[in-house]
Amino acid sequence: MREHSGSCIICYGIGVPDVILPELAEAIAIQRGLQFALSEGIQEVLLGSDCLTVVQRVNLLDQDRSICGSVIQDIKQLKALFTTCSIFHVRREQNVVAHLLARSCNQLECRVWRGVSPECIRDAICMDIMP
């Protein structure tokens, strides 16, 4: 989670064990990220994902009947709990920090970094916020 300038506020990483479908893993990551943001009292969220199909499903009004459907429905309910919550698609090269953090997290261990970014993403964050 970053502030408007791109500086790191909180990093949260947790593995998603036994999930081999990339779309389901991305949906679960979004769901858990929103749950964590709520638990931190954050009310305004802009969330970028490089998984276009999940972003599209989350933003559709129709019920999703895919294997991700129950997670997508939960995300939609979570979105309603924020003052502002926008989930949008970004290109993979714009999502490097999230990708590096996800790869660094142990499958079962939950990690939280407050006010400082973990070493594994520090260079990528610096590259993001440099003009």
C-alpha positions as CSV (number, residue, x, y, z in Angstrom):
1,M,0.0,0.0,0.0
2,R,1.4,3.3,-1.0
3,E,0.5,6.9,-0.5
4,H,-0.2,9.3,-3.4
5,S,3.5,10.0,-3.9
6,G,4.3,6.3,-4.3
7,S,6.0,5.9,-1.0
8,C,5.4,2.7,0.9
9,I,2.9,2.8,3.8
10,I,2.4,-0.9,4.5
11,C,3.4,-4.0,2.7
12,Y,1.4,-7.2,3.2
13,G,2.2,-10.5,1.9
14,I,0.7,-14.0,2.4
15,G,1.0,-17.1,0.4
16,V,-1.9,-18.8,-1.3
17,P,-1.1,-22.5,-0.9
18,D,-2.6,-25.2,-3.1
19,V,-3.9,-22.8,-5.7
20,I,-2.6,-23.5,-9.1
21,L,-5.0,-21.5,-11.3
22,P,-3.5,-18.0,-11.8
23,E,-6.9,-16.3,-12.0
24,L,-8.0,-17.8,-8.7
25,A,-4.7,-16.8,-7.1
26,E,-5.1,-13.2,-8.3
27,A,-8.7,-13.0,-7.1
28,I,-7.7,-14.4,-3.7
29,A,-4.8,-11.9,-3.5
30,I,-7.3,-9.0,-4.3
31,Q,-9.7,-10.3,-1.7
32,R,-7.1,-10.6,1.0
33,G,-5.6,-7.2,0.1
34,L,-9.0,-5.6,0.5
35,Q,-9.6,-7.4,3.8
36,F,-6.3,-6.2,5.1
37,A,-6.9,-2.6,4.0
38,L,-10.2,-2.7,5.9
39,S,-8.5,-4.0,9.0
40,E,-6.1,-1.1,8.8
41,G,-8.9,1.4,8.6
42,I,-8.1,2.4,5.1
43,Q,-11.2,3.9,3.4
44,E,-10.0,4.9,-0.1
45,V,-8.4,2.2,-2.3
46,L,-7.1,2.2,-5.8
47,L,-6.0,-1.3,-6.7
48,G,-4.2,-2.3,-9.9
49,S,-4.0,-5.9,-11.1
50,D,-2.4,-7.3,-14.2
51,C,-5.0,-10.0,-14.5
52,L,-7.5,-8.4,-16.9
53,T,-10.1,-11.2,-16.7
54,V,-10.3,-10.9,-12.9
55,V,-10.6,-7.1,-13.1
56,Q,-13.4,-7.4,-15.7
57,R,-15.3,-9.9,-13.6
58,V,-15.0,-7.8,-10.4
59,N,-16.3,-4.8,-12.3
60,L,-19.3,-6.5,-14.0
61,L,-22.7,-6.3,-12.3
62,D,-23.5,-9.9,-13.4
63,Q,-22.9,-12.8,-11.1
64,D,-19.7,-14.7,-12.0
65,R,-20.3,-18.4,-12.4
66,S,-16.6,-19.3,-13.0
67,I,-14.4,-21.2,-10.5
68,C,-13.5,-17.8,-9.1
69,G,-17.1,-16.8,-8.7
70,S,-17.4,-17.0,-4.9
71,V,-14.2,-15.0,-4.4
72,I,-15.3,-12.4,-7.0
73,Q,-18.6,-12.0,-5.2
74,D,-16.8,-11.5,-1.9
75,I,-14.6,-8.8,-3.6
76,K,-17.7,-7.0,-4.8
77,Q,-19.1,-7.0,-1.2
78,L,-15.8,-5.8,0.2
79,K,-15.6,-3.0,-2.3
80,A,-18.9,-1.6,-1.0
81,L,-17.4,-1.2,2.5
82,F,-14.9,1.4,1.3
83,T,-15.6,5.1,0.8
84,T,-13.8,4.7,-2.5
85,C,-12.7,1.5,-4.1
86,S,-11.5,1.2,-7.7
87,I,-10.1,-2.0,-9.1
88,F,-8.4,-1.5,-12.5
89,H,-6.2,-3.2,-15.0
90,V,-2.5,-2.4,-15.3
91,R,0.1,-3.9,-17.6
92,R,2.4,-6.5,-16.1
93,E,5.4,-4.1,-16.4
94,Q,3.4,-1.6,-14.2
95,N,2.9,-4.3,-11.6
96,V,6.5,-5.3,-10.9
97,V,6.4,-4.4,-7.2
98,A,3.4,-6.6,-6.5
99,H,4.8,-9.5,-8.5
100,L,8.2,-9.3,-6.7
101,L,6.5,-9.2,-3.3
102,A,4.2,-12.1,-4.1
103,R,7.2,-14.2,-5.3
104,S,9.1,-13.5,-2.1
105,C,6.4,-14.6,0.3
106,N,6.5,-18.0,1.8
107,Q,3.5,-20.1,0.9
108,L,2.1,-20.1,4.4
109,E,3.7,-17.2,6.2
110,C,2.0,-13.8,6.6
111,R,4.3,-10.8,6.6
112,V,3.6,-7.2,7.3
113,W,6.0,-4.3,6.9
114,R,5.0,-0.9,8.3
115,G,6.6,2.3,7.1
116,V,9.4,0.5,5.3
117,S,9.4,-1.7,2.2
118,P,11.0,-5.1,2.3
119,E,14.4,-5.4,0.7
120,C,13.0,-7.6,-2.2
121,I,10.9,-4.7,-3.6
122,R,12.9,-1.6,-2.5
123,D,14.7,-1.0,-5.8
124,A,11.4,-1.5,-7.8
125,I,9.6,1.0,-5.7
126,C,12.4,3.5,-6.2
127,M,12.2,3.0,-9.9
128,D,8.4,3.6,-9.8
129,I,8.6,6.9,-8.0
130,M,11.5,8.4,-9.8
131,P,10.5,10.9,-12.5
